[in-house]
Amino acid sequence: MNDRATPSARSDYPIFYSLESRWADNDIYGHINNVAYYAYFDSVVNRFLIEEGGLRPGVDTVVGYVVHSSADYFSPASYPATLTLGLKVLRIGEKSVRWEVGVFASDAQQSCVTGTFTHAFVDRESGRSAHVPEGIRRAIEALPAVN
């Protein structure tokens, strides 16, 4: 049995966003540092939530807290790079969403990094668990099916 992670294919994702790497993303080894990828995941998921799900940061009473994240690294990318990030939903529950983000360099068909990102939705005032907001649920359900 082999539990080793493998790169994702572009065809695994229904929606994509471009992202420009920054000089500060590179580390002493000359490649984009692992912590920068977590910021990329956060940016792409929140872009989807804002643009497609109607999220209004700082205004909405229900917010998504990141309760888990992980990443598998397959090949390095370095600044300057225009990266393409694919986004899909692995699971939507009553009160949480588990996302997957595939990071692709230029025209690569396989991800250089694949990450997961779980949001638990919370009522901002009470701090208690809350249902996934309807606008976000509708946006997720409208995503095209993939492999």
C-alpha positions as CSV (number, residue, x, y, z in Angstrom):
1,M,0.0,0.0,0.0
2,N,1.4,3.4,-1.0
3,D,0.1,6.4,0.9
4,R,2.4,8.8,-0.9
5,A,0.5,11.9,-2.3
6,T,0.6,12.5,-6.0
7,P,0.1,15.7,-8.0
8,S,-3.3,16.7,-9.1
9,A,-4.3,17.2,-12.7
10,R,-5.7,20.5,-14.0
11,S,-8.8,18.5,-15.1
12,D,-9.5,17.9,-11.4
13,Y,-10.7,21.5,-10.9
14,P,-13.8,23.3,-12.0
15,I,-12.6,26.9,-11.4
16,F,-9.2,28.6,-11.7
17,Y,-7.6,31.9,-10.5
18,S,-4.3,33.4,-11.5
19,L,-1.9,34.7,-8.9
20,E,1.4,36.5,-9.3
21,S,4.2,35.4,-6.9
22,R,6.1,38.1,-5.0
23,W,9.8,38.6,-4.4
24,A,9.1,38.1,-0.7
25,D,7.6,34.6,-1.4
26,N,11.0,33.1,-2.3
27,D,13.2,31.7,0.5
28,I,16.9,31.3,0.9
29,Y,16.8,28.2,-1.3
30,G,15.5,30.2,-4.2
31,H,12.0,28.7,-4.4
32,I,8.6,29.8,-3.1
33,N,8.5,29.0,0.6
34,N,5.9,26.6,2.0
35,V,4.2,29.4,4.1
36,A,3.5,31.4,1.0
37,Y,1.4,28.6,-0.4
38,Y,-0.9,28.8,2.6
39,A,-1.4,32.5,1.9
40,Y,-2.2,31.6,-1.7
41,F,-4.8,29.0,-0.5
42,D,-6.4,31.5,1.8
43,S,-6.5,34.2,-1.0
44,V,-8.1,31.9,-3.6
45,V,-10.7,30.4,-1.3
46,N,-11.7,33.9,0.0
47,R,-11.8,35.3,-3.6
48,F,-14.3,32.6,-4.5
49,L,-16.3,33.2,-1.3
50,I,-16.4,37.0,-2.1
51,E,-16.9,36.9,-5.8
52,E,-19.2,33.8,-6.1
53,G,-20.6,33.4,-2.6
54,G,-21.4,37.0,-1.8
55,L,-19.2,37.0,1.3
56,R,-18.8,40.5,2.8
57,P,-15.7,40.5,5.0
58,G,-16.1,42.7,8.1
59,V,-19.9,42.9,7.6
60,D,-21.3,39.4,7.6
61,T,-22.3,37.9,10.9
62,V,-21.3,34.4,10.0
63,V,-17.6,33.9,9.1
64,G,-15.4,30.9,8.1
65,Y,-12.6,30.0,10.4
66,V,-9.8,27.9,9.1
67,V,-9.7,24.8,11.4
68,H,-7.4,22.6,9.3
69,S,-5.0,23.0,6.4
70,S,-2.3,20.8,4.8
71,A,-0.1,20.8,1.7
72,D,1.8,18.3,-0.4
73,Y,4.7,19.6,-2.4
74,F,5.8,18.0,-5.6
75,S,8.1,20.5,-7.5
76,P,9.4,23.9,-6.8
77,A,8.3,27.2,-8.2
78,S,10.3,30.4,-8.0
79,Y,9.6,34.2,-8.3
80,P,8.8,35.5,-10.7
81,A,5.9,33.2,-11.6
82,T,2.4,33.5,-12.7
83,L,0.7,30.6,-10.9
84,T,-2.7,29.2,-11.7
85,L,-4.7,27.8,-8.7
86,G,-7.5,25.4,-9.2
87,L,-10.2,25.2,-6.6
88,K,-12.7,22.5,-5.8
89,V,-14.8,21.4,-2.9
90,L,-14.0,18.0,-1.3
91,R,-16.9,18.1,1.1
92,I,-19.7,20.5,2.1
93,G,-21.4,19.8,5.4
94,E,-24.0,21.7,7.4
95,K,-21.5,23.9,9.1
96,S,-18.1,23.4,7.3
97,V,-16.5,23.2,3.9
98,R,-13.3,21.3,2.9
99,W,-11.6,22.8,-0.1
100,E,-8.7,21.5,-2.3
101,V,-6.4,23.9,-4.1
102,G,-4.0,22.8,-6.8
103,V,-1.2,25.1,-7.6
104,F,0.1,25.0,-11.2
105,A,3.1,26.6,-12.7
106,S,2.7,28.2,-16.2
107,D,1.3,25.5,-18.6
108,A,1.9,22.5,-16.3
109,Q,-0.8,19.9,-16.3
110,Q,0.2,18.5,-12.9
111,S,0.2,20.5,-9.7
112,C,3.5,21.6,-8.1
113,V,1.6,21.8,-4.8
114,T,-1.8,20.5,-3.7
115,G,-3.4,21.7,-0.5
116,T,-6.5,21.3,1.6
117,F,-8.2,24.0,3.6
118,T,-11.2,23.5,6.0
119,H,-13.5,26.3,7.0
120,A,-15.9,25.9,10.0
121,F,-18.6,28.6,9.9
122,V,-19.1,30.5,13.1
123,D,-21.5,33.3,14.3
124,R,-19.1,36.1,14.8
125,E,-20.9,37.6,17.9
126,S,-21.5,34.4,19.8
127,G,-18.5,32.4,18.6
128,R,-20.8,29.4,18.2
129,S,-21.0,27.1,15.2
130,A,-23.2,28.3,12.3
131,H,-24.6,26.9,9.1
132,V,-22.8,27.5,5.8
133,P,-24.4,30.8,4.5
134,E,-26.9,30.2,1.7
135,G,-25.0,32.3,-0.8
136,I,-21.9,30.3,-0.3
137,R,-23.8,27.0,-0.4
138,R,-25.4,28.0,-3.7
139,A,-22.1,29.1,-5.2
140,I,-20.5,25.7,-4.3
141,E,-23.5,23.8,-5.6
142,A,-23.2,25.7,-8.9
143,L,-19.6,24.6,-9.5
144,P,-19.4,22.3,-12.5
145,A,-18.7,18.6,-11.8
146,V,-15.2,17.3,-12.5
147,N,-13.7,13.9,-12.8
